[in-house]
Amino acid sequence: MKQTESFQKVNLTFDVNNDFEADHVQALLRSLLNSDKTDFTTKFALICLIKNKVENKGLGKVAQETDQSKAQAAIMVSCARFYLAGHDKRLRN
C-alpha cells in the first residue's frame, strides 16, 4: 500500500521531560503510523497532529499542506489527541 510507505518517513522529535518519555511517545506514534490495524483516517489525523504540535506549524499551514480547511485541520488535530489519549494515559492534558 503506497499510503503507508509515506508514513514511515515521518521523522519525529519531541520536547518532553526526559529522553525516556520522548522515546516512548515516538515509539507509540511510529507503531500507530506503521500498523495495518490503524485506518487511513486515523493516520491522517495523526499526521495533522504531528505537523501542528511537533513541527510547530499553525492550523492554517497544516490545512494548506493537507488540502483542507482550517476548521477541518483543527478537528483532525483534536481527533488525533483524543485517539492518542485512549492509547497512552500519560499523554492526557
N, C-alpha and C positions, 0 to 999 in steps of 0.2 A: 504494500500500500504506500503510495508516494507521500501521502499526507503525513504519516508517522515519521518518515525519514527526515522531514524538515524539523520536526520537534526534537530530534536527537541532537541537533546542532546548537541548541539553546545553551549559552554559557551563563551561569547564574553566579552572582556574587551577593553576599548578604552582609549587613551591618547589624549584628546581634551581639548579645552579651559576651559570648566566647566562641572559640572555634568549634567546640564540640556541638553546640546548638546549631551553628551555621552548617556544619557537615550533615546533621540530621535533617534540617529543613531542605537543604539542597538535595539530599538523597530522596526525601519524600517527593519533592516536585519532579525530579527525574524519573522516579518509579511510576508516578502517575502519568507523566507525558509519554513514557515508553510502553505503558501497559496496553494490552489488547482489550482488557475489560473496561477501560475508560473510553467513553464515547467521544466522538469528534467535537460535539458542542462543549463538553466539559474541558477538553484540551484547549479549545479556542478561548474559553473563559480564563483558563489558567495563563495562556499566552498574554491576554489583555492585562491580567493582574501583574504578571512579570514585567511587562512594558511599563505599567503605571507605577508600581511600587519599587521594583528592583532597578530598572533603568531610569527611574525618576522622570518619566515623561508625563505630561499633563493629559487629561482626558481628551482634549481636543486633538492632540498629536496622535494618541492611541487610536482615536476614531478615524483620523485621516489615514493612518497606516493600515488599518484593518477594514477600511471602506464601509464604515457605519456611522451613525450619528453620535454626537457626544452623549446623549441620553442612553443610547444603546450600549456604548462603551462603559458608562457608569454602571449600568445594570449587569453587564458581564463581569466587571470587576467585583461587584457586590456578590454575585452568584459564586464566583471562584472563592472568595473569602469564606462564604457560608459552607461551600463544599470542603475546603481545607479544614475548617473548624470541626467538621464531622469526622475527619480522619486523624487529626492530631490535636489533642486537647491543649497542648502548650501554646498554640497559635491564637487562642481566644483573646480578644481585646475588648 
